[in-house]
Amino acid sequence: MTAAPSISSLLLLLVALVPLALGHPREPNYEQHVLTEDFVESGVFTEGASEVRDELKKAEIIPTVIDDFKPSLSIHIRWPSGKHASLGNTLNPKRLQDPPVILLHDISKASPESGACTTDKGRSSITYVVTLTDPDAPSRDDPKWSEFCHWILSATLKPIPSDPSTASSGWCPYGLSKVEEVMPYKPPAPPAKTGSHRYVFLAFVPGNGTTDKLHLSKPEARKHWGYDTEKGETKGVREWADENGLAPVAANFIYAKNKKQ
């Protein structure tokens, strides 16, 4: 005869279920993520450095948000809703409420034709920084809050295992490990009647190549990334990255707008 569960065990189960019942945001599980076929088929890993730069320039992210640079990594952003960033696709803000999972892939290391995956062990010793910024706050025509800081995190990289569907794909991405949030994730929420906003993800590394722990500054406010600005002036991730000695290595972005226009 099976013993009835104790009161203490029932209380522990109740405590575990309360956050789910209240609908609390889920934290992305960086440590256990596996590269599956839908990640490869999303297309972002197939973009080379020149294609990424072209899209960033076309959207005026270069030079408005960040100075021109040659990406050495591609960055894949996928939300728990199943939506992903793909260099300028348009997404519904309601599908972006929870923090996304982030994968980085070394553009130069592999291709689908190579059938081989080569990881760079040196990457795991460097701290990477990922940011999300909105240069169109409250609107692209009137960016008086620009830029608006939505997220800052730091992490080391960890090779992600492939499942059988992608074992021979040649793609060898890294997930984020030992994640620390400098600025908590604030989901995109473009105001009504402000048109499409560009939400820009950037990945950085220390400009001097150090493997030491980074001591990143936390913006005092989300508007203007906490910087003082003159009328008509915008400040944001570029100034913050310079202040912290960071160099860009990857970028991706989406468009999102309020349904009321």
N, C-alpha and C positions, 0 to 999 in steps of 0.2 A: 504493500500500500504506500503510495507516494505521500510524503509529508507535506502539509499545507505550508505555503510560503509564510515566512515570519513577517511581523508588522514592519520591522526595519527594512527588509528587502522590498516590501511594497512601497514604502516611503521613498526609497532610492529610485525605484522605477518611476514614481510620480514626479519626482524632481527632474528626472531626465526627459520626461515627456512634456512638461510645462512649456519650455521654450518653443517646441514644435507647435503646440496648441495655440500659442500666442502669435505665431507667425514671425518669430524673430529671424533676421537675415542669416543665411547660412554662410559660414566662412569657407572659402575655397580650400579644397584638400590638396595642397601643393605636393605633399610628401608621397602620395600614393597614386598620382596621376599616371595613366598609361597612354601612349600614343596610339590612337585608333584610326581606322580608315577615314572617318569623316573629317578628322583634323587635316589629313593630307589632301583630301578632295576639296577642302574649303578654298584652296588656291593660294593662300598667303605665302606658303613656303616655296612656291614656285617663282616668286618675284625676285629678280636680281636687284642689285644696288641701283642701277640706272633707272629701272622701272619705278622703284620706290621714290627716288629723287624727282623723277618726272611728275609723279602724282602729287608729291608735296609742293612742288613749284606751281602746278596747275591749280591747286587749292589755295595758293598763296600762304601756305604754312611756312615755307621757305620763301622770303626772308622775314615774314611778319612775326612768327613765333620763335623760330630758331634760325641761326645762320646756316648757310649751305654746308653740307657735310656728306661724306660718302658712307652709307650704312655698311657695316661689316656683319650685322646680324639682321635677321627678319624676326618680327615679333608677332605672335599670334595671341589674340585676345578672345576669350570665349566666356560668355555669361552662363550661369546655371539654367537660364531659360532656353539655352541652345543657340542663341544668337551670337555671331562673331563679327569682329571688325575686319574689313577687307578693303583698306585704302580708299575710303570715301563712300561706302555703302550707307544707305539711310535706314535707321532703326527707330523703333517706337520706344520712347523713354520708359514706358511701363515695363518693358522687357529687360531693363538694365538696372534694376533695383538692388540686386545683390552683387558683391564684389566678384569680378571675373577671375578665371584661371588664366595664367600667363605662361606661354612657352616661348623660348628663344631658340633660334636655329642659326648656326654659322653658315652664312651664304656660300662661303668658299669651300666648305668641307665635303659636301656631297651633292648629288643630284639623282633624280629617279633613274637615269641611265646608268649610273655607276654601280648600283646594286650593293654598295658598301657604305658603312657608316663609320666615320672616324671622329672620335671625341677629342677635344683638347683638354688634357688634364689641368693645364694652367688656368683655365677659366674658373675652375672650382675654388681657387684660392683668392679670387678677386671679388670684391663687393660690387654688385650691380644695383642701380637705382632706377626705379620706374615711376614715372609721373603721369598724371592726367590733368590737362588744362583746357579751359574754354576761353579762346580769344574773342568770342563774340558775345560777351556779357555786358549788358542785358540783351544787346542785339548787335549784329554786324554793322548796321548803319549808325549805331550809337553805342560804341564799346566803352562806356564811361567806367565800367567795373573791370575792364580787361587788364590783365587776364584773371580768370577766376580759378583758383586752385581746387581741384576735386580729389586729388589723391597723391600721396608720396609714400613709397615704400622702398626699403633696401633689403637685399637678399644675396645669398650665394647661389651658384648654379649647380644643378645635379642632373646628370644624364637620365633621360626618361626611357624606360624599356618600351619596346614595341610589342604589339600583339601580333598573332600570326598573319593578319591581313596586311600589315605594314612592314614585316620583317625584311623584305627585300626591296623596299621602296627607295632606300638610299637616304631618307630623311632621318636626321639624328638630332632631335631637339633637346633642350635642357629645360627642366622645370625649376621653380624657385624653392630654395631651402633656407631655413633659418630666417624667415621673413620677419621684418620689423616695420611697423607702420610709423612713419614720421607724422603724416597727416591722414586721419581716417578717411575711408572711401565715402564720398558724397555723390550719390547717383546723379546723372544728368537730369535736369529739370528745367528745360527752357521755358521762360514765361510765355504767356499767351501773346499772340500777335507780334512776335519778334523774329519770325522767319526761321530758317535753318541755322543751327549752331554747329561749328566744327568742334568736335571733342578729340583732342590730340593726345595720343600716348607716345611718350618718348622714353627710351632706355639709355642710361649713361654709365660710364665707368670713370674711375679716378683718372684725371688727365695726366698725372705723373706715374701711373701704373702701380701705385702702392698696393700691397696686400694687407696693410694694417687696417684695423677697424676704423670705419668712418664715423666722424662726429658731425652729423648733418644738422644744420640749423632748421628749426621749425618756424614756418611763416607765422607772424603774429595775427594774421587775418587771411581769409580766403580771397577777398577782393584785392586785386593788384598783387597777390601773393604777399601781402603785408607791407609792401613798399609805399613810401610817400610818393605821390605823383602830382605834377602840375596839371592844370586844366588841359584836356585833350591828349595827355600823355598816357601811354600804356606801359606797364611793366609786368613781368611774369617769370615763366620758367627759365628763360635765357639768363636773366639777371641772377636768379637763385642758383642756377647751375654754375655760373661764373664765380659767384660768391663761395661756393662749396668745392671749387676746383674740379668740376665734372666735365666730361666730353661726351657728346652724343654718339651712339653706335647703332640705334635702331629707332624706327618710327612707324606708327600706324594711326589711322583716324577713322572716325565715322561722322555722319551728319545725323542730327536729331532735331525735331521741332515739336512744339506744342500743337495738339490737334485743333486748337482754336486760333485761326489766322484771319 
